Every structure is written in structure tokens, then in C-alpha cells.
């Protein structure tokens, strides 16, 4: 019974994180900030990232962690899983290399603010439509490799299993929330991309590839 309650608490805490993270990322909230503070929304992205990190770490720290193991792989299976985990980490950095890190962190926005070139219509970030590299095969390669990295564990205890499932659910539902904003920004172009390329799991990787120039599969 205690284990069930612990699981509910863990899921509940990470649900709070996921919901707050998504709400604060919504265009509705950002437009309210613009109405009140104008182009000072340039500082929002950095605040959002710092706040989310602090909340996530606090939830992770205070979540109950019952001493119950789901599995503990023996040699050589633990080594195989570790190798796959390292490969998924390499894939994560490969996908992340196509993202503007300074824009993602909120540094570029603050720089544009002090240069007097910040456009509030961009809300808190300058969105770019990326289809290069891993984005040819999945619309959310960073989520894909993150799920692999988190799930490929030679040891799995109860807390981490629930944490992994909660984070996977967040990636899935968060990607849908994120794509609403991308459709609002890029319109038909992104809708065509969405129809052609899988959301997270690149199951079409050996059969087709999207090209923005022709809006078709090759």
C-alpha cells in the first residue's frame, strides 16, 4: 500500500512540474506578459529556464524513493545497456547541435534587448523551422534520445521507473502542446512536415525523408 501511495505522490509531483512548465510556455501567458511589460519579455526565457530547473530539482529531491528494485542486470547485459545509453547520449548532443543554444537558454534575447533590436512579436524566442539532420526523421529528436537515455538503465528501482514513465508522458504530451505553437507560427509548412515525419519515434528512418523545398517524401 505504501508503494502505491509513493507512486501516486511521485506522479503527482512530476505532473505539477509538467503542467506548470507547459502553462508558463504557452503563448497566452507570454502575450499577457507583453501587454504588461512590453519588450522586457526578452528576459522571460532565461527566467523560465531557471525556474523550471529549480522546480524540477526540488521535485526530484523531495519525491519519495522507496528502496525497491525492479531489476539489476548482470554482466554482460549491463555493459550492453550502458553502451546503448552512451550512444543515445551522443544522439542527444547530435540533435541538440541543430538548436541555437543561446536562443534556447534565453541569452540571445537579452542581447537583442540591450541592442534595441528585440521584437516582442517573437514572444520569448525566435522560432526557426529545422528539418536538417535528425529532424528529417523525427519532429522531436531531442525527446527521442532523451527517452532512450533515461530508459536504458542497467539498474531500475521503483522511483526511477515511475520517474521515467512520468517524463516519457511529459515528452509525448509536451510535444503536442509545443506543436500547436509551431503550427501557429509556420502554418501549412509545418502541417505538411507533421504529416510526413513521425512525432518522436523515427520509424520511417529507412524508407523516407522530408524535404522542405518540395514538401514531399524522398
C-alpha positions as CSV (number, residue, x, y, z in Angstrom):
1,X,0.0,0.0,0.0
2,X,2.8,2.4,0.8
3,X,4.4,1.7,-2.5
4,X,1.2,2.6,-4.3
5,X,1.0,5.9,-2.3
6,X,4.6,6.6,-3.1
7,X,3.9,6.1,-6.8
8,X,0.9,8.4,-6.7
9,X,2.9,11.1,-4.9
10,X,5.8,10.8,-7.5
11,X,3.4,11.0,-10.4
12,X,1.5,13.9,-8.8
13,X,4.7,15.9,-8.2
14,X,6.0,15.5,-11.7
15,X,2.5,16.2,-13.1
16,X,2.7,19.6,-11.3
17,X,6.0,20.2,-12.9
18,X,4.8,19.2,-16.4
19,X,1.6,21.3,-16.2
20,X,3.3,24.4,-14.8
21,X,6.1,24.0,-17.4
22,X,3.6,23.9,-20.2
23,X,1.4,26.7,-18.9
24,X,4.3,29.1,-18.5
25,X,5.4,28.2,-22.0
26,X,2.1,29.0,-23.5
27,X,1.7,31.9,-25.9
28,X,-1.3,33.1,-23.9
29,X,0.8,33.7,-20.8
30,X,3.6,35.3,-22.9
31,X,1.2,37.7,-24.6
32,X,-0.1,38.7,-21.2
33,X,3.5,39.5,-20.1
34,X,4.0,41.5,-23.3
35,X,0.8,43.5,-22.6
36,X,2.2,44.4,-19.1
37,X,5.9,44.6,-19.7
38,X,6.4,45.1,-23.4
39,X,9.8,44.1,-24.8
40,X,11.1,43.2,-21.4
41,X,9.7,39.7,-22.2
42,X,13.2,39.3,-23.6
43,X,14.2,38.3,-20.1
44,X,11.4,35.7,-19.8
45,X,13.1,32.8,-21.5
46,X,16.1,32.9,-19.1
47,X,13.7,33.2,-16.1
48,X,11.6,30.3,-17.4
49,X,14.6,28.0,-17.8
50,X,16.0,28.8,-14.3
51,X,12.6,28.5,-12.7
52,X,11.9,25.2,-14.4
53,X,15.3,23.8,-13.4
54,X,14.8,24.8,-9.7
55,X,11.3,23.3,-9.6
56,X,12.4,20.1,-11.3
57,X,15.4,19.6,-9.0
58,X,13.2,20.3,-5.9
59,X,10.6,17.8,-7.0
60,X,13.2,15.2,-7.8
61,X,14.9,15.7,-4.4
62,X,11.7,15.6,-2.3
63,X,10.0,12.8,-4.2
64,X,9.7,9.6,-2.1
65,X,12.3,7.0,-3.0
66,X,11.3,3.5,-1.7
67,X,14.1,1.0,-1.5
68,X,12.6,-1.3,-4.1
69,X,14.4,-2.6,-7.2
70,X,12.6,-3.6,-10.3
71,X,15.7,-5.2,-11.9
72,X,19.5,-5.3,-11.7
73,X,21.1,-6.6,-14.9
74,X,24.1,-9.0,-14.7
75,X,27.2,-8.9,-16.8
76,X,27.4,-8.7,-19.8
77,X,23.9,-7.3,-20.2
78,X,24.6,-4.3,-18.0
79,X,27.6,-3.4,-20.3
80,X,25.4,-3.7,-23.4
81,X,22.8,-1.4,-21.9
82,X,25.5,1.1,-20.8
83,X,26.9,1.2,-24.4
84,X,23.4,1.8,-25.8
85,X,22.9,4.6,-23.2
86,X,26.1,6.3,-24.3
87,X,25.0,6.1,-27.9
88,X,21.7,7.7,-27.0
89,X,23.6,10.5,-25.2
90,X,25.7,11.0,-28.4
91,X,22.4,11.1,-30.3
92,X,21.1,13.7,-27.9
93,X,24.1,16.0,-28.4
94,X,23.8,15.4,-32.2
95,X,20.2,16.6,-32.2
96,X,20.9,19.5,-29.8
97,X,23.7,20.7,-32.1
98,X,21.0,21.8,-34.5
99,X,19.4,24.1,-31.9
100,X,20.6,27.6,-31.2
101,X,21.8,27.1,-27.6
102,X,21.9,30.8,-26.8
103,X,18.4,31.3,-28.1
104,X,17.2,28.2,-26.2
105,X,18.8,29.5,-22.9
106,X,17.5,33.0,-23.4
107,X,20.9,34.7,-23.8
108,X,20.3,35.9,-27.3
109,X,17.0,37.5,-26.4
110,X,18.6,39.6,-23.7
111,X,21.4,40.6,-26.1
112,X,18.9,41.8,-28.6
113,X,17.1,43.7,-25.9
114,X,20.1,45.7,-25.0
115,X,20.9,46.2,-28.6
116,X,17.4,47.6,-29.1
117,X,16.6,45.0,-31.8
118,X,14.2,42.8,-29.8
119,X,10.9,42.2,-31.5
120,X,8.1,41.4,-28.9
121,X,6.1,39.7,-31.7
122,X,8.6,36.8,-31.4
123,X,7.3,36.4,-27.8
124,X,10.2,34.9,-25.8
125,X,12.2,33.3,-28.7
126,X,13.0,33.5,-32.3
127,X,11.5,30.2,-33.7
128,X,13.2,28.5,-36.6
129,X,11.8,25.7,-38.7
130,X,14.6,23.0,-38.5
131,X,14.4,19.9,-40.8
132,X,18.1,19.2,-41.1
133,X,19.9,16.2,-39.6
134,X,17.8,14.2,-37.2
135,X,14.8,16.4,-37.9
136,X,14.5,14.7,-41.2
137,X,13.4,11.5,-39.4
138,X,11.6,12.7,-36.2
139,X,10.0,16.0,-35.4
140,X,11.4,15.8,-31.8
141,X,14.7,14.0,-31.9
142,X,15.8,15.6,-28.6
143,X,12.8,14.0,-26.9
144,X,13.5,10.7,-28.6
145,X,17.1,10.5,-27.5
146,X,16.2,11.7,-24.0
147,X,13.7,8.9,-23.6
148,X,16.3,6.4,-24.7
149,X,18.9,7.8,-22.4
150,X,16.6,7.8,-19.4
151,X,15.2,4.4,-20.1
152,X,18.4,2.5,-20.8
153,X,19.4,1.6,-17.3
154,X,21.4,-1.4,-16.1
155,X,19.6,-0.9,-12.7
156,X,16.0,0.2,-12.2
157,X,14.4,1.0,-8.9
158,X,10.8,1.8,-8.2
159,X,11.3,5.6,-8.0
160,X,13.3,5.8,-11.2
161,X,10.7,3.6,-13.1
162,X,7.9,5.9,-12.1
163,X,10.0,9.0,-12.9
164,X,10.9,7.6,-16.3
165,X,7.3,6.9,-17.2
166,X,6.3,10.3,-16.0
167,X,9.0,12.0,-18.1
168,X,8.1,10.0,-21.1
169,X,4.4,11.0,-20.8
170,X,5.6,14.6,-20.4
171,X,7.6,14.4,-23.6
172,X,4.7,12.9,-25.5
173,X,2.1,15.4,-24.3
174,X,4.5,18.3,-24.2
175,X,5.4,17.7,-27.9
176,X,1.7,18.1,-28.8
177,X,1.5,21.3,-26.9
178,X,4.6,22.6,-28.5
179,X,3.5,21.8,-32.0
180,X,0.4,24.0,-31.6
181,X,2.7,26.9,-31.3
182,X,4.7,25.8,-34.3
183,X,1.6,25.4,-36.4
184,X,0.6,28.9,-35.3
185,X,4.0,30.2,-36.4
186,X,4.7,28.3,-39.6
187,X,1.2,27.3,-40.7
188,X,0.8,24.9,-43.7
189,X,4.5,24.4,-44.0
190,X,4.7,22.8,-40.5
191,X,1.4,20.9,-41.1
192,X,2.9,19.2,-44.2
193,X,6.0,18.4,-42.2
194,X,3.9,17.0,-39.4
195,X,2.0,14.7,-41.9
196,X,5.3,13.4,-43.3
197,X,7.6,12.9,-40.3
198,X,6.9,10.9,-37.2
199,X,6.5,12.8,-33.9
200,X,9.1,11.1,-31.7
201,X,10.0,7.5,-32.8
202,X,11.7,7.7,-36.2
203,X,10.0,4.5,-37.6
204,X,10.3,5.8,-41.2
205,X,14.0,6.3,-41.0
206,X,14.8,3.6,-43.6
207,X,12.0,4.5,-46.0
208,X,11.6,8.2,-46.4
209,X,13.0,11.7,-45.7
210,X,11.2,15.0,-45.7
211,X,12.4,18.0,-47.7
212,X,11.0,21.5,-47.1
213,X,11.9,22.6,-50.6
214,X,9.5,20.2,-52.2
215,X,7.2,19.4,-49.3
216,X,7.4,15.7,-50.2
217,X,8.9,12.5,-49.1
218,X,12.1,11.2,-50.8
